[in-house]
Amino acid sequence: MTYPGLNVKVTPEKKGKFLTSEFAKKHNCIIAINGEAGESISMDCELVKCSGNWVSKGKPVLMSDSEKRPFMAFDENSKGRYYEEIFVDTVYNDNYYNTLWGRFDILKEGQIIPAKRYRPYARTVMGLNTEGTYHLLNGCRW
């Protein structure tokens, strides 16, 4: 994530559904991943009620973290940090320059976290190395 010219882009506002590929094309992204926490990928499904920390280019869109919403934040230099479920913070700081929330922890420090939810699998998985310099992504379609 600290490679020159490489940076993180997060949707800057809540609006209707649009394809991840549209976001990638509009923002000239090499990789794009769907972070919307809906139950369906269908375009006619409503967006879910948002809750969590969401920041785009230093501008908070939503700061409503809870003990059920881990989040991943990147500073202005795209160095990342993962904040596990149990950590709760709803106050913006410079380390949250680009931030998005997740649903639950599944792997931490090489250890699998037992699923506490009704569904023991993830549609989209994101992770960081310990130094916050490598961002790992895995997305799938159902």
CNS distance restraints for C-alpha pairs under 8 A (distance, minus, plus):
assign (resid   1 and name CA) (resid   6 and name CA) 6.39 0.50 0.50
assign (resid   1 and name CA) (resid   7 and name CA) 6.84 0.50 0.50
assign (resid   1 and name CA) (resid  78 and name CA) 5.76 0.50 0.50
assign (resid   1 and name CA) (resid  79 and name CA) 6.10 0.50 0.50
assign (resid   1 and name CA) (resid  80 and name CA) 7.60 0.50 0.50
assign (resid   1 and name CA) (resid 132 and name CA) 7.57 0.50 0.50
assign (resid   1 and name CA) (resid 133 and name CA) 4.76 0.50 0.50
assign (resid   1 and name CA) (resid 134 and name CA) 5.38 0.50 0.50
assign (resid   1 and name CA) (resid 135 and name CA) 6.44 0.50 0.50
assign (resid   2 and name CA) (resid   6 and name CA) 6.84 0.50 0.50
assign (resid   2 and name CA) (resid   7 and name CA) 7.91 0.50 0.50
assign (resid   2 and name CA) (resid  77 and name CA) 6.80 0.50 0.50
assign (resid   2 and name CA) (resid  78 and name CA) 6.15 0.50 0.50
assign (resid   2 and name CA) (resid  79 and name CA) 6.24 0.50 0.50
assign (resid   2 and name CA) (resid 133 and name CA) 5.77 0.50 0.50
assign (resid   6 and name CA) (resid  78 and name CA) 7.81 0.50 0.50
assign (resid   7 and name CA) (resid  77 and name CA) 7.50 0.50 0.50
assign (resid   7 and name CA) (resid  78 and name CA) 5.62 0.50 0.50
assign (resid   8 and name CA) (resid  74 and name CA) 7.54 0.50 0.50
assign (resid   8 and name CA) (resid  78 and name CA) 6.20 0.50 0.50
assign (resid   8 and name CA) (resid  98 and name CA) 6.89 0.50 0.50
assign (resid   9 and name CA) (resid  27 and name CA) 7.93 0.50 0.50
assign (resid   9 and name CA) (resid  56 and name CA) 7.07 0.50 0.50
assign (resid   9 and name CA) (resid  57 and name CA) 7.62 0.50 0.50
assign (resid   9 and name CA) (resid  98 and name CA) 7.06 0.50 0.50
assign (resid  10 and name CA) (resid  55 and name CA) 7.32 0.50 0.50
assign (resid  10 and name CA) (resid  56 and name CA) 5.24 0.50 0.50
assign (resid  10 and name CA) (resid  57 and name CA) 7.67 0.50 0.50
assign (resid  10 and name CA) (resid  98 and name CA) 6.34 0.50 0.50
assign (resid  10 and name CA) (resid  99 and name CA) 7.35 0.50 0.50
assign (resid  10 and name CA) (resid 100 and name CA) 7.61 0.50 0.50
assign (resid  11 and name CA) (resid  56 and name CA) 6.48 0.50 0.50
assign (resid  12 and name CA) (resid  55 and name CA) 7.37 0.50 0.50
assign (resid  12 and name CA) (resid  56 and name CA) 5.09 0.50 0.50
assign (resid  12 and name CA) (resid  57 and name CA) 7.77 0.50 0.50
assign (resid  12 and name CA) (resid  59 and name CA) 7.94 0.50 0.50
assign (resid  12 and name CA) (resid  61 and name CA) 6.96 0.50 0.50
assign (resid  13 and name CA) (resid  61 and name CA) 6.30 0.50 0.50
assign (resid  14 and name CA) (resid  61 and name CA) 7.80 0.50 0.50
assign (resid  16 and name CA) (resid  47 and name CA) 7.45 0.50 0.50
assign (resid  17 and name CA) (resid  43 and name CA) 6.59 0.50 0.50
assign (resid  17 and name CA) (resid  46 and name CA) 7.84 0.50 0.50
assign (resid  17 and name CA) (resid  47 and name CA) 6.95 0.50 0.50
assign (resid  18 and name CA) (resid  22 and name CA) 6.86 0.50 0.50
assign (resid  18 and name CA) (resid  23 and name CA) 7.66 0.50 0.50
assign (resid  18 and name CA) (resid  43 and name CA) 7.45 0.50 0.50
assign (resid  19 and name CA) (resid  23 and name CA) 6.73 0.50 0.50
assign (resid  20 and name CA) (resid  24 and name CA) 6.31 0.50 0.50
assign (resid  20 and name CA) (resid  32 and name CA) 6.41 0.50 0.50
assign (resid  20 and name CA) (resid  33 and name CA) 6.57 0.50 0.50
assign (resid  20 and name CA) (resid  34 and name CA) 5.91 0.50 0.50
assign (resid  21 and name CA) (resid  25 and name CA) 6.18 0.50 0.50
assign (resid  21 and name CA) (resid  32 and name CA) 7.16 0.50 0.50
assign (resid  22 and name CA) (resid  26 and name CA) 6.05 0.50 0.50
assign (resid  23 and name CA) (resid  27 and name CA) 6.06 0.50 0.50
assign (resid  23 and name CA) (resid  29 and name CA) 7.90 0.50 0.50
assign (resid  23 and name CA) (resid  32 and name CA) 7.45 0.50 0.50
assign (resid  24 and name CA) (resid  28 and name CA) 5.65 0.50 0.50
assign (resid  24 and name CA) (resid  29 and name CA) 4.64 0.50 0.50
assign (resid  24 and name CA) (resid  30 and name CA) 7.12 0.50 0.50
assign (resid  24 and name CA) (resid  31 and name CA) 7.01 0.50 0.50
assign (resid  24 and name CA) (resid  32 and name CA) 5.61 0.50 0.50
assign (resid  25 and name CA) (resid  29 and name CA) 6.47 0.50 0.50
assign (resid  33 and name CA) (resid 124 and name CA) 7.80 0.50 0.50
assign (resid  33 and name CA) (resid 137 and name CA) 7.82 0.50 0.50
assign (resid  33 and name CA) (resid 139 and name CA) 6.73 0.50 0.50
assign (resid  34 and name CA) (resid 124 and name CA) 7.45 0.50 0.50
assign (resid  34 and name CA) (resid 139 and name CA) 7.79 0.50 0.50
assign (resid  35 and name CA) (resid 100 and name CA) 7.66 0.50 0.50
assign (resid  35 and name CA) (resid 102 and name CA) 7.69 0.50 0.50
assign (resid  35 and name CA) (resid 124 and name CA) 7.47 0.50 0.50
assign (resid  36 and name CA) (resid  47 and name CA) 7.67 0.50 0.50
assign (resid  36 and name CA) (resid  48 and name CA) 7.90 0.50 0.50
assign (resid  37 and name CA) (resid  48 and name CA) 6.71 0.50 0.50
assign (resid  37 and name CA) (resid 102 and name CA) 7.74 0.50 0.50
assign (resid  37 and name CA) (resid 103 and name CA) 7.48 0.50 0.50
assign (resid  38 and name CA) (resid  47 and name CA) 6.31 0.50 0.50
assign (resid  38 and name CA) (resid  48 and name CA) 5.52 0.50 0.50
assign (resid  40 and name CA) (resid  45 and name CA) 6.78 0.50 0.50
assign (resid  41 and name CA) (resid  45 and name CA) 7.50 0.50 0.50
assign (resid  51 and name CA) (resid  62 and name CA) 7.57 0.50 0.50
assign (resid  51 and name CA) (resid  63 and name CA) 7.95 0.50 0.50
assign (resid  51 and name CA) (resid  64 and name CA) 5.59 0.50 0.50
assign (resid  51 and name CA) (resid  65 and name CA) 6.67 0.50 0.50
assign (resid  51 and name CA) (resid  66 and name CA) 7.97 0.50 0.50
assign (resid  51 and name CA) (resid  69 and name CA) 7.83 0.50 0.50
assign (resid  52 and name CA) (resid  62 and name CA) 6.80 0.50 0.50
assign (resid  52 and name CA) (resid  63 and name CA) 6.08 0.50 0.50
assign (resid  52 and name CA) (resid  64 and name CA) 4.60 0.50 0.50
assign (resid  52 and name CA) (resid  65 and name CA) 4.17 0.50 0.50
assign (resid  52 and name CA) (resid  66 and name CA) 6.70 0.50 0.50
assign (resid  52 and name CA) (resid  69 and name CA) 5.95 0.50 0.50
assign (resid  52 and name CA) (resid  71 and name CA) 7.57 0.50 0.50
assign (resid  52 and name CA) (resid 100 and name CA) 7.47 0.50 0.50
assign (resid  52 and name CA) (resid 101 and name CA) 5.41 0.50 0.50
assign (resid  52 and name CA) (resid 102 and name CA) 7.83 0.50 0.50
assign (resid  53 and name CA) (resid  60 and name CA) 7.93 0.50 0.50
assign (resid  53 and name CA) (resid  61 and name CA) 7.91 0.50 0.50
assign (resid  53 and name CA) (resid  62 and name CA) 5.52 0.50 0.50
assign (resid  53 and name CA) (resid  63 and name CA) 4.40 0.50 0.50
assign (resid  53 and name CA) (resid  64 and name CA) 5.56 0.50 0.50
assign (resid  53 and name CA) (resid  65 and name CA) 5.32 0.50 0.50
assign (resid  53 and name CA) (resid  71 and name CA) 6.82 0.50 0.50
assign (resid  53 and name CA) (resid  90 and name CA) 7.02 0.50 0.50
assign (resid  53 and name CA) (resid  99 and name CA) 6.45 0.50 0.50
assign (resid  53 and name CA) (resid 100 and name CA) 5.78 0.50 0.50
assign (resid  53 and name CA) (resid 101 and name CA) 5.59 0.50 0.50
assign (resid  54 and name CA) (resid  60 and name CA) 6.14 0.50 0.50
assign (resid  54 and name CA) (resid  61 and name CA) 5.46 0.50 0.50
assign (resid  54 and name CA) (resid  62 and name CA) 5.00 0.50 0.50
assign (resid  54 and name CA) (resid  63 and name CA) 6.23 0.50 0.50
assign (resid  54 and name CA) (resid  98 and name CA) 7.48 0.50 0.50
assign (resid  54 and name CA) (resid  99 and name CA) 5.11 0.50 0.50
assign (resid  54 and name CA) (resid 100 and name CA) 4.73 0.50 0.50
assign (resid  54 and name CA) (resid 101 and name CA) 6.64 0.50 0.50
assign (resid  55 and name CA) (resid  59 and name CA) 5.50 0.50 0.50
assign (resid  55 and name CA) (resid  60 and name CA) 4.24 0.50 0.50
assign (resid  55 and name CA) (resid  61 and name CA) 5.40 0.50 0.50
assign (resid  55 and name CA) (resid  62 and name CA) 6.83 0.50 0.50
assign (resid  55 and name CA) (resid  63 and name CA) 7.87 0.50 0.50
assign (resid  55 and name CA) (resid  96 and name CA) 6.76 0.50 0.50
assign (resid  55 and name CA) (resid  97 and name CA) 6.30 0.50 0.50
assign (resid  55 and name CA) (resid  98 and name CA) 5.03 0.50 0.50
assign (resid  55 and name CA) (resid  99 and name CA) 4.76 0.50 0.50
assign (resid  55 and name CA) (resid 100 and name CA) 6.72 0.50 0.50
assign (resid  56 and name CA) (resid  60 and name CA) 6.43 0.50 0.50
assign (resid  56 and name CA) (resid  61 and name CA) 7.08 0.50 0.50
assign (resid  56 and name CA) (resid  97 and name CA) 6.48 0.50 0.50
assign (resid  56 and name CA) (resid  98 and name CA) 4.83 0.50 0.50
assign (resid  56 and name CA) (resid  99 and name CA) 6.72 0.50 0.50
assign (resid  57 and name CA) (resid  76 and name CA) 7.69 0.50 0.50
assign (resid  57 and name CA) (resid  97 and name CA) 5.40 0.50 0.50
assign (resid  57 and name CA) (resid  98 and name CA) 5.59 0.50 0.50
assign (resid  58 and name CA) (resid  76 and name CA) 7.92 0.50 0.50
assign (resid  58 and name CA) (resid  94 and name CA) 7.17 0.50 0.50
assign (resid  58 and name CA) (resid  96 and name CA) 7.02 0.50 0.50
assign (resid  58 and name CA) (resid  97 and name CA) 4.20 0.50 0.50
assign (resid  58 and name CA) (resid  98 and name CA) 6.40 0.50 0.50
assign (resid  59 and name CA) (resid  97 and name CA) 7.36 0.50 0.50
assign (resid  60 and name CA) (resid  92 and name CA) 7.06 0.50 0.50
assign (resid  63 and name CA) (resid  90 and name CA) 4.97 0.50 0.50
assign (resid  63 and name CA) (resid  91 and name CA) 6.82 0.50 0.50
assign (resid  63 and name CA) (resid  92 and name CA) 7.39 0.50 0.50
assign (resid  64 and name CA) (resid  90 and name CA) 5.58 0.50 0.50
assign (resid  65 and name CA) (resid  69 and name CA) 6.02 0.50 0.50
assign (resid  65 and name CA) (resid  70 and name CA) 7.80 0.50 0.50
assign (resid  65 and name CA) (resid  88 and name CA) 5.80 0.50 0.50
assign (resid  65 and name CA) (resid  89 and name CA) 5.97 0.50 0.50
assign (resid  65 and name CA) (resid  90 and name CA) 5.52 0.50 0.50
assign (resid  65 and name CA) (resid 101 and name CA) 7.97 0.50 0.50
assign (resid  66 and name CA) (resid  70 and name CA) 7.91 0.50 0.50
assign (resid  66 and name CA) (resid  85 and name CA) 7.52 0.50 0.50
assign (resid  66 and name CA) (resid  87 and name CA) 7.98 0.50 0.50
assign (resid  66 and name CA) (resid  88 and name CA) 5.54 0.50 0.50
assign (resid  66 and name CA) (resid  89 and name CA) 7.70 0.50 0.50
assign (resid  67 and name CA) (resid  85 and name CA) 5.14 0.50 0.50
assign (resid  67 and name CA) (resid  86 and name CA) 4.92 0.50 0.50
assign (resid  67 and name CA) (resid  87 and name CA) 6.52 0.50 0.50
assign (resid  67 and name CA) (resid  88 and name CA) 5.89 0.50 0.50
assign (resid  68 and name CA) (resid  85 and name CA) 5.35 0.50 0.50
assign (resid  68 and name CA) (resid  86 and name CA) 7.24 0.50 0.50
assign (resid  68 and name CA) (resid 103 and name CA) 6.93 0.50 0.50
assign (resid  68 and name CA) (resid 104 and name CA) 6.63 0.50 0.50
assign (resid  69 and name CA) (resid  84 and name CA) 7.76 0.50 0.50
assign (resid  69 and name CA) (resid  85 and name CA) 5.24 0.50 0.50
assign (resid  69 and name CA) (resid 101 and name CA) 6.08 0.50 0.50
assign (resid  69 and name CA) (resid 102 and name CA) 5.69 0.50 0.50
assign (resid  69 and name CA) (resid 103 and name CA) 5.53 0.50 0.50
assign (resid  69 and name CA) (resid 104 and name CA) 6.28 0.50 0.50
assign (resid  70 and name CA) (resid  82 and name CA) 7.58 0.50 0.50
assign (resid  70 and name CA) (resid  83 and name CA) 5.56 0.50 0.50
assign (resid  70 and name CA) (resid  84 and name CA) 4.60 0.50 0.50
assign (resid  70 and name CA) (resid  85 and name CA) 4.06 0.50 0.50
assign (resid  70 and name CA) (resid  86 and name CA) 7.43 0.50 0.50
assign (resid  70 and name CA) (resid  87 and name CA) 7.33 0.50 0.50
assign (resid  70 and name CA) (resid 101 and name CA) 5.77 0.50 0.50
assign (resid  70 and name CA) (resid 102 and name CA) 5.38 0.50 0.50
assign (resid  70 and name CA) (resid 103 and name CA) 6.61 0.50 0.50
assign (resid  70 and name CA) (resid 104 and name CA) 6.05 0.50 0.50
assign (resid  70 and name CA) (resid 105 and name CA) 6.83 0.50 0.50
assign (resid  71 and name CA) (resid  82 and name CA) 6.09 0.50 0.50
assign (resid  71 and name CA) (resid  83 and name CA) 5.25 0.50 0.50
assign (resid  71 and name CA) (resid  84 and name CA) 6.70 0.50 0.50
assign (resid  71 and name CA) (resid  85 and name CA) 7.58 0.50 0.50
assign (resid  71 and name CA) (resid  99 and name CA) 6.98 0.50 0.50
assign (resid  71 and name CA) (resid 100 and name CA) 5.67 0.50 0.50
assign (resid  71 and name CA) (resid 101 and name CA) 3.95 0.50 0.50
assign (resid  71 and name CA) (resid 102 and name CA) 5.55 0.50 0.50
assign (resid  72 and name CA) (resid  80 and name CA) 6.96 0.50 0.50
assign (resid  72 and name CA) (resid  81 and name CA) 5.84 0.50 0.50
assign (resid  72 and name CA) (resid  82 and name CA) 4.53 0.50 0.50
assign (resid  72 and name CA) (resid  83 and name CA) 6.06 0.50 0.50
assign (resid  72 and name CA) (resid  99 and name CA) 5.70 0.50 0.50
assign (resid  72 and name CA) (resid 100 and name CA) 5.67 0.50 0.50
assign (resid  72 and name CA) (resid 101 and name CA) 6.21 0.50 0.50
assign (resid  72 and name CA) (resid 102 and name CA) 7.74 0.50 0.50
assign (resid  73 and name CA) (resid  80 and name CA) 5.55 0.50 0.50
assign (resid  73 and name CA) (resid  81 and name CA) 5.44 0.50 0.50
assign (resid  73 and name CA) (resid  82 and name CA) 6.47 0.50 0.50
assign (resid  73 and name CA) (resid  83 and name CA) 7.80 0.50 0.50
assign (resid  73 and name CA) (resid  95 and name CA) 6.69 0.50 0.50
assign (resid  73 and name CA) (resid  96 and name CA) 4.97 0.50 0.50
assign (resid  73 and name CA) (resid  97 and name CA) 6.98 0.50 0.50
assign (resid  73 and name CA) (resid  98 and name CA) 5.72 0.50 0.50
assign (resid  73 and name CA) (resid  99 and name CA) 4.22 0.50 0.50
assign (resid  73 and name CA) (resid 100 and name CA) 6.63 0.50 0.50
assign (resid  74 and name CA) (resid  78 and name CA) 4.98 0.50 0.50
assign (resid  74 and name CA) (resid  79 and name CA) 5.25 0.50 0.50
assign (resid  74 and name CA) (resid  80 and name CA) 4.19 0.50 0.50
assign (resid  74 and name CA) (resid  81 and name CA) 6.36 0.50 0.50
assign (resid  74 and name CA) (resid  95 and name CA) 6.15 0.50 0.50
assign (resid  74 and name CA) (resid  96 and name CA) 5.69 0.50 0.50
assign (resid  74 and name CA) (resid  97 and name CA) 5.77 0.50 0.50
assign (resid  74 and name CA) (resid  98 and name CA) 5.11 0.50 0.50
assign (resid  74 and name CA) (resid  99 and name CA) 6.22 0.50 0.50
assign (resid  75 and name CA) (resid  79 and name CA) 5.56 0.50 0.50
assign (resid  75 and name CA) (resid  80 and name CA) 6.58 0.50 0.50
assign (resid  75 and name CA) (resid  94 and name CA) 6.29 0.50 0.50
assign (resid  75 and name CA) (resid  95 and name CA) 4.41 0.50 0.50
assign (resid  75 and name CA) (resid  96 and name CA) 5.69 0.50 0.50
assign (resid  75 and name CA) (resid  97 and name CA) 4.84 0.50 0.50
assign (resid  75 and name CA) (resid  98 and name CA) 6.60 0.50 0.50
assign (resid  76 and name CA) (resid  94 and name CA) 7.51 0.50 0.50
assign (resid  76 and name CA) (resid  95 and name CA) 7.43 0.50 0.50
assign (resid  76 and name CA) (resid  97 and name CA) 5.58 0.50 0.50
assign (resid  76 and name CA) (resid  98 and name CA) 7.59 0.50 0.50
assign (resid  78 and name CA) (resid 133 and name CA) 7.98 0.50 0.50
assign (resid  79 and name CA) (resid 132 and name CA) 5.37 0.50 0.50
assign (resid  79 and name CA) (resid 133 and name CA) 5.63 0.50 0.50
assign (resid  80 and name CA) (resid 128 and name CA) 6.97 0.50 0.50
assign (resid  80 and name CA) (resid 131 and name CA) 7.99 0.50 0.50
assign (resid  80 and name CA) (resid 132 and name CA) 4.39 0.50 0.50
assign (resid  80 and name CA) (resid 133 and name CA) 6.47 0.50 0.50
assign (resid  80 and name CA) (resid 135 and name CA) 7.56 0.50 0.50
assign (resid  81 and name CA) (resid 128 and name CA) 7.00 0.50 0.50
assign (resid  81 and name CA) (resid 132 and name CA) 5.48 0.50 0.50
assign (resid  82 and name CA) (resid 127 and name CA) 7.52 0.50 0.50
assign (resid  82 and name CA) (resid 128 and name CA) 6.93 0.50 0.50
assign (resid  83 and name CA) (resid  87 and name CA) 6.15 0.50 0.50
assign (resid  84 and name CA) (resid 104 and name CA) 7.98 0.50 0.50
assign (resid  84 and name CA) (resid 105 and name CA) 6.46 0.50 0.50
assign (resid  85 and name CA) (resid 104 and name CA) 6.39 0.50 0.50
assign (resid  85 and name CA) (resid 105 and name CA) 6.51 0.50 0.50
assign (resid  92 and name CA) (resid  96 and name CA) 6.47 0.50 0.50
assign (resid  93 and name CA) (resid  97 and name CA) 7.56 0.50 0.50
assign (resid 105 and name CA) (resid 113 and name CA) 6.52 0.50 0.50
assign (resid 106 and name CA) (resid 112 and name CA) 5.82 0.50 0.50
assign (resid 106 and name CA) (resid 113 and name CA) 4.84 0.50 0.50
assign (resid 106 and name CA) (resid 114 and name CA) 7.09 0.50 0.50
assign (resid 106 and name CA) (resid 115 and name CA) 7.13 0.50 0.50
assign (resid 107 and name CA) (resid 111 and name CA) 5.43 0.50 0.50
assign (resid 107 and name CA) (resid 112 and name CA) 4.47 0.50 0.50
assign (resid 107 and name CA) (resid 113 and name CA) 5.44 0.50 0.50
assign (resid 108 and name CA) (resid 112 and name CA) 6.55 0.50 0.50
assign (resid 108 and name CA) (resid 113 and name CA) 6.99 0.50 0.50
assign (resid 115 and name CA) (resid 119 and name CA) 7.35 0.50 0.50
assign (resid 115 and name CA) (resid 120 and name CA) 5.18 0.50 0.50
assign (resid 116 and name CA) (resid 120 and name CA) 7.77 0.50 0.50
assign (resid 123 and name CA) (resid 139 and name CA) 6.09 0.50 0.50
assign (resid 123 and name CA) (resid 140 and name CA) 5.70 0.50 0.50
assign (resid 123 and name CA) (resid 141 and name CA) 7.26 0.50 0.50
assign (resid 124 and name CA) (resid 137 and name CA) 7.64 0.50 0.50
assign (resid 124 and name CA) (resid 138 and name CA) 5.75 0.50 0.50
assign (resid 124 and name CA) (resid 139 and name CA) 4.33 0.50 0.50
assign (resid 124 and name CA) (resid 140 and name CA) 6.39 0.50 0.50
assign (resid 125 and name CA) (resid 136 and name CA) 7.98 0.50 0.50
assign (resid 125 and name CA) (resid 137 and name CA) 5.85 0.50 0.50
assign (resid 125 and name CA) (resid 138 and name CA) 5.01 0.50 0.50
assign (resid 125 and name CA) (resid 139 and name CA) 6.23 0.50 0.50
assign (resid 126 and name CA) (resid 135 and name CA) 7.23 0.50 0.50
assign (resid 126 and name CA) (resid 136 and name CA) 5.50 0.50 0.50
assign (resid 126 and name CA) (resid 137 and name CA) 4.65 0.50 0.50
assign (resid 126 and name CA) (resid 138 and name CA) 6.41 0.50 0.50
assign (resid 127 and name CA) (resid 135 and name CA) 5.81 0.50 0.50
assign (resid 127 and name CA) (resid 136 and name CA) 4.82 0.50 0.50
assign (resid 127 and name CA) (resid 137 and name CA) 6.54 0.50 0.50
assign (resid 128 and name CA) (resid 132 and name CA) 5.58 0.50 0.50
assign (resid 128 and name CA) (resid 133 and name CA) 7.21 0.50 0.50
assign (resid 128 and name CA) (resid 134 and name CA) 5.60 0.50 0.50
assign (resid 128 and name CA) (resid 135 and name CA) 4.66 0.50 0.50
assign (resid 128 and name CA) (resid 136 and name CA) 5.79 0.50 0.50
assign (resid 129 and name CA) (resid 133 and name CA) 6.56 0.50 0.50
assign (resid 129 and name CA) (resid 134 and name CA) 5.51 0.50 0.50
assign (resid 129 and name CA) (resid 135 and name CA) 6.90 0.50 0.50
assign (resid 129 and name CA) (resid 136 and name CA) 7.92 0.50 0.50
